């Protein structure tokens, strides 16, 4: 009788040399830790969906923010522990679709577009589908090894986690006391479609991956203090903090295009200079052959 629960093989099909100290068909616990982060984040996204259905939007937003925080951690933890795997990448992509495609769509629909019936649901399906396309394109880009180093500082389009956070800006504003008449369904629909378009667009946005890879020692404690202050402000004034974060990110989108063009020009100039230095000098006049 075959095993009901097949063994977990993070890199099925690859033959790796057995490490000393591990028995056959055993997996180090460090391989599981990033996937645990991903699954906890998925639970947070599913909880956000339930809270939206129950119209408990404070808890729905909190669960979605928690899912985004865990999504930012799982990949970094995997690289830190050297536990990256194809299984983890696929699981992370599926969790991201639920957390940042389905969950915000249901939150916005139940909060503001329920009266729009099918039309409102179509709009939110467009947002969820754009999130799925964005994630699929991102997975394909990861498998492309020919990307120059400077392009690692940019995303193509708004990433799905940030798209899920910024698409709920109307909800943040209304929670801060903005009258509902200033945000009619037409405005919310237009804003949602704009964010969906930014996710699947070719617009370069800043990723921050290359920022701060090396930090001077004197900046370590101030960064710790700023991180603790941000968490404290987020917990104390969640909607005000999320509104400021959203507006700040939207302001950086045009800057991403400017910096991308600048780095692209620098890369082209460097390539031209290198190609010019490799060219052979022009042939000098050959002496006439002896008569």
Buried (B, 14 or more C-beta within 10 A) or exposed (E): EEEEEEEEEBEEEEEEEEEEEEEEEEBBEEBBBBBEBBBBBBBBBBBBBBBBEEEBBEBBBBBBBBBBBBBEBBBEBBEEBEBBBEBBBEBBBEBBBBBBBBBBBBBBBBBBBEEBEEEBBEBBBBBBBBBBBBBEBBBEEEEEEEEEEBBEBBBBBBBBBBBBBBBBBBBBBBBEEEEEEEBEBEEBBEBBBEBBBBBBBEBBBBBEEEEEEEEEEEEEEEEEEEEEEEEEEBEEEBBBBBBEBBEEBBEEBEEBBEBBEEBBEEBEEEEEEEEEEEEEEEEEEEEEEEE
